Amino acid sequence: MGYDFSINSGQTFIKDLTVTTLRGLTGIITNAMVSASAAIAASKLVNRVLAEYRVTDGATVAVTTGDGVPVYTCTQAGGATLKSVNVVCPDAPSGGDLKFTVDVKKADAGAAAATMLTAVVDYSSTQTDYEQEVAAITTSTIDFGDTLLVVVAVAGSTGTQGQGLIVQLEIEEAGA
């Protein structure tokens, strides 16, 4: 049998206490206070996933086919959130108007793939080798069963196209 009680001031020592609901402790319980052996349930954790699309350094950046290259499928019932998209090319396009663009799209059963970005990431001769370009995300919600696709397009006719590419997506998944 439980009892309701309150402590107004002073120190109180309780030998055995069972708490059903603990309120009002926002920011008081810290990571350091949680024992390494606490065995916290997966449903209370956030999983960080780094999904990547790569073109080997030295290989010319080329158009992806179809809807794009699938790099991630959400398998968590609670869904996920796209936190960031970063694009880096080891050898940026040079000497002309050749460039490439990168888009990230979300596809789901029965729905056409749609962009998640405010605008595609444009990588041209104005970038230097290994310059990081960060995409602006307009839609970050990823539902169970959604698949993320990386889409690369190329443009221009003169100069040297970029070689090597990494598109890195940082995703936070809800716990199991």
N, C-alpha and C positions, 0 to 999 in steps of 0.2 A: 504494500500500500504506500502510495506516495503522499508527500506533504508539500504544500505551498508555503514558502517562507521567504523573508527578505532580511537583508543585513543592511542596517542604516549607517553605522560607523564603527570604527574599532576593528580589532582582529577577531576572526572567528575560525576555529579549527573544526573541521568536519572529518570524521574518521572514514566514512563511506558515503559516497554521493553518486547518484545516478541522475544524469541530466537528459531529458528528452529533447528539448529545444533550447539552444543557446543563442541569445539575441544581444545586439548592441556591442559586439566586439570587432567591428569593422576596423581593420588596420592594427589590431592589438596582437593577434596571433600571427607570428612571423614564421618564415621558412626555417629559421634556426631552431625554433621551438618544436618542430615536427621531427620526431625520431626517425632515423634512417630505417629502422625496422617497423615502421608504422603500418606497412602494407596497405597503403591507400588504394582504394578500388579504382580500376581503370576508368570508370564512368565519371570520376571526379578530376581527371587529368585532361590536359590539352596536348595533342600530339603535333609536333612540328615536322612537316614534310618538305623536303627540297626536291621538287620535280625539275628535270632538266632536259633540254633538247640540245644536242651538240653536233657540230661539224668539226672534224679533225683539223687542227692547225695545218695549213699547207693545202687543204682541199678547198676549192672554190665554193662559196656560198651559192646555193641554187634554190630554185622554186620548189616548194613542197607540193605534193599532188593531192587531189581529192579535197576533203574538208580540212586537211592539215595532218600533223603527226600527233597521235594521242600520247600524252605524257603523264596523265593522272586520271584515275577514276575514283570517285568518293564511295567508300564502302562503309562509312559510319552513319548509323541511323540519325545521329544528331547533326549531320552535315559538316561543312567546313567553311573556311573563309580564306580567300586569296588576299594575302597581306602585301606582297610586292612582286614585281616582275623586273628583272635586271637583264640587260643585253650587253654583251662584250664581244668584240671581234679582235683577235690577235693581230691581224693584218687588215686594217681598214681599207676600203676602196680608195684608189688614188689615180691621179693623172687624167681625169676626165669627168664624165657625168654618170658613170656607173654607180649604182647604190642598191641597197636592199631595204625592205621594210619587214617588221615583225609584228604579228598580231597574236593575241591569245583569245580563243573562242571557247564557249561552253556549249556542249551538245547533250541532249537528253533524248530518251526514247520518244519518238513521235514529234520531235521539235527540231527545226533547222538550227544548225550551229550559229551562234550569235556572239559578236565581240564582247569582251569584258573590259576593254580599254576605252578611254576617252578618245584616243587617236592612236594609230599605229606608231611604232617606234621607227624612226627614219635614221638609217645609218649610211652616211655618204662620205665623200672625201673631206668634208668639214670636220669629221671626227679624227682623232689620232688613234694609233694602234693601242689596244686595250682600254680605250675610253669607255667608261661605264655609262650606259643610258638607262634611266629609270622610267618605266611606263607609268602613266596616270591611269589608275583603275577607276572605272565608272560603276561596274557591277562586281561586288566581291563575294556574294553569297553563292555557295556551292551546295546543292542538295544531294541526298543519297542517290546514287546512280548516275550523276552528272559526270561527263568526261571532259577534260580540258585538252585542247588541241593547240599546237603551235603552228602558225601559218607564216611562211616566208615567201615574199614576192621580190623579184628583181626588176630593175629598170635601167635605162641608159644604153649607150652604144659605144662610148669611147673610154679609154683608160683601163685600169685593172680592177676587177671585181674583188671584194673582200675575200679573205681566206681565213677559215676557222671561225667558229661561232659558238657561243654558249648563251642559251636563254634559260635563266634560272627563275623558277616560281617558288616563292615561299608561301606555304599553305599551313593553316592551323586547323586541325581536325578536332571536333568535339570528342570527348571520351566515349568509350564503348557503351 
